[in-house]
Amino acid sequence: MVLVGLGCYRVNRLLITVTNNLWLQAVVPAVMFVGLGAVIYWVLNKPVVADFLIFAETELRRVSWPSRQEVFAATAVVVVVVVILAALLGVSDLFLQVLFDKVL
């Protein structure tokens, strides 16, 4: 509902710049908020969706999440590999640029 509220606020700010009609500036975002809120309530209370959310929560509780040290180590590996590949790509680009400059 927070996203719906923020979206309605953005629509209100947009309508303020587009029109001077206070009725449109107030009613359009309010109707959007109520309508989208009703749709979200209806979707989340369907048995299929509720069962899926319960199942997803159960599965997320079973996950063995990595420790902070494991996340840090994996992130460091990724950053190092990206830097090495960027350097190799830069060197190969420079080499090919020099090569083609001499040939052409």
N, C-alpha and C positions, 0 to 999 in steps of 0.2 A: 504494500500500500504506500510505502514511502516513495517508491519510484513513480507510482501513479500521481501522488501529490506533487512531486517535483516536475513531472511532465505537465500537469495542469497549471502549475505556477509559470512554467516557460510559455505555455499557450497564452496565459494572461498577459505576460510581459510582451509577447508578440502582438497581441490584440491592442495593447495600449499604444504601440508604435504605428499600427495600421489604421485604427479607427478611434474616433472620439466618443463613440456610443458606449456609455457606461453599462447599459443593459447587456450588450454583447460581451464586454470585458468581464462581467461578473457571472453571467448565466452560462456561457459556453464552457468555461473551465469547471464550474460546479456540476453541470450535467455530465461532463466527461468523467469527473471524479466519481460521481454516484454510479454511472453506468459501468465504468471499468471496475469499480469496487464490487458491484453485483456480479459481474462476469467472473472475477477472481474468486469470490465466495462460492459461486456455483461450481466452478471447475474444481476447486480444492475440496469440495464436499462430495464429489462423485466417488462412489465406492472404489472404482478402478484406480483413480488417482490417489486416493487415501491409502489403498493397499500398496501401491507402488512406493509412496513416500515412506511407509512403515518398513517395507522391505529394504529400501535404500538405506534407511537409518540403521537397520540391523546389520547390513553388510558393512557399512562404514565403521561400526563398532568392532567388527572382526578384523579390520585391517591392522597390520602391524606397521605403525608409522615409524619412519627413521628418526634417529636421535638428532639433536642439533649438530653434533660433531659429524655425523654421516652426511647430513645436508651440506654442511660447510665443505667437507672433502669433495663431494660430488660437484658442487658448484665451482670449486677451485679447479678441478679437472676440466670442466667445460670451458671455463674462462681461459685456461692455458692452451687448450686445443684450438679455441677460436683465435687467439692471438697468433699462434704458430701458423695456422692456415691463412690468416690474413697476411702475415709476413711472406709466406710462400707465394701467395697470389700476387702481392705487390712486387716481389722480386721477379716473378715470371712475366708480369705485365711490363715492367721496366726493361727486362731482357728482350722481349718481343718488340717493344717500341724502338729500342736501339737497333735491333736487327732490321726491322722494316724501314727505319730511317736510312740505314746504309744501303739497303737493296733498292729502295725507290729513290 
